[in-house]
Amino acid sequence: MWPKSIIAFLGGLLLSVSIMLSLYLLLPLAIDIKLLLGLLSGFLIWVAVMVYCYSFNNGKAVAVACGKLLMLSLLVNAVLFWTLPPL
């Protein structure tokens, strides 16, 4: 139970930050609105990833699932960072 909890906590935190970076790069809104949306939806994404991680049986399966999602999110962030014009 503890390995699932630790991986879910840290994996959810990293994934929510990474997904919110993607949304930050895509949304054409004012900075204060982006920060508010990031705060609210980042917490919801973090909770959703933690609940998703608890659906697996052991810590290794959780780490693989979170790792796959994190790699996908990091790839999207890299593509957005290199293709979008500077703000």
C-alpha positions as CSV (number, residue, x, y, z in Angstrom):
1,M,0.0,0.0,0.0
2,W,2.8,2.5,0.8
3,P,4.6,2.1,-2.5
4,K,1.3,2.8,-4.3
5,S,0.7,5.8,-2.1
6,I,4.1,7.3,-2.6
7,I,4.2,6.8,-6.3
8,A,0.7,8.0,-6.7
9,F,1.5,11.2,-4.7
10,L,4.7,12.1,-6.6
11,G,3.5,10.8,-10.0
12,G,0.2,12.8,-9.7
13,L,2.1,15.9,-8.6
14,L,4.5,15.7,-11.6
15,L,1.8,14.9,-14.0
16,S,-0.5,17.7,-12.9
17,V,2.4,20.2,-13.2
18,S,3.3,18.8,-16.7
19,I,-0.3,18.9,-18.0
20,M,-0.8,22.4,-16.6
21,L,2.4,23.6,-18.4
22,S,0.8,22.3,-21.7
23,L,-2.4,24.1,-21.0
24,Y,-0.5,27.3,-20.0
25,L,1.3,27.2,-23.4
26,L,-1.9,26.7,-25.3
27,L,-4.4,29.0,-23.7
28,P,-4.5,32.6,-25.1
29,L,-5.7,34.2,-21.8
30,A,-4.4,36.8,-19.5
31,I,-1.8,35.6,-17.0
32,D,-4.0,36.0,-13.9
33,I,-6.7,33.8,-15.5
34,K,-4.1,31.2,-16.5
35,L,-2.8,31.1,-12.9
36,L,-6.3,30.7,-11.5
37,L,-7.2,27.9,-13.9
38,G,-3.9,26.3,-13.3
39,L,-4.4,26.2,-9.5
40,L,-7.9,24.9,-9.7
41,S,-7.5,22.3,-12.5
42,G,-4.0,21.3,-11.4
43,F,-5.4,20.1,-8.0
44,L,-8.3,18.2,-9.8
45,I,-5.8,16.5,-12.2
46,W,-3.6,15.6,-9.3
47,V,-6.5,13.9,-7.4
48,A,-7.7,12.1,-10.6
49,V,-4.2,10.7,-11.2
50,M,-3.9,9.5,-7.6
51,V,-7.3,7.8,-7.9
52,Y,-6.2,6.2,-11.2
53,C,-3.0,5.0,-9.6
54,Y,-4.9,3.2,-6.8
55,S,-6.7,1.0,-9.3
56,F,-3.5,-1.0,-9.8
57,N,-2.4,-4.0,-7.7
58,N,1.2,-3.1,-6.9
59,G,3.7,-0.3,-6.9
60,K,5.5,-1.5,-10.0
61,A,2.4,-1.4,-12.1
62,V,1.6,2.1,-10.8
63,A,5.2,3.3,-11.6
64,V,4.9,2.0,-15.2
65,A,1.5,3.6,-15.8
66,C,2.5,6.9,-14.3
67,G,5.8,6.8,-16.2
68,K,4.0,6.3,-19.5
69,L,1.6,9.2,-18.9
70,L,4.5,11.4,-17.8
71,M,6.6,10.6,-20.9
72,L,3.6,11.4,-23.1
73,S,3.0,14.7,-21.3
74,L,6.7,15.6,-21.5
75,L,6.7,14.9,-25.2
76,V,3.7,17.1,-25.7
77,N,5.4,19.9,-23.7
78,A,8.6,19.6,-25.7
79,V,6.7,19.8,-29.0
80,L,4.7,22.8,-27.8
81,F,7.8,24.5,-26.4
82,W,9.8,24.2,-29.7
83,T,6.9,25.0,-32.1
84,L,5.0,27.8,-30.5
85,P,6.3,31.4,-30.8
86,P,7.7,33.1,-27.6
87,L,5.1,34.8,-25.5
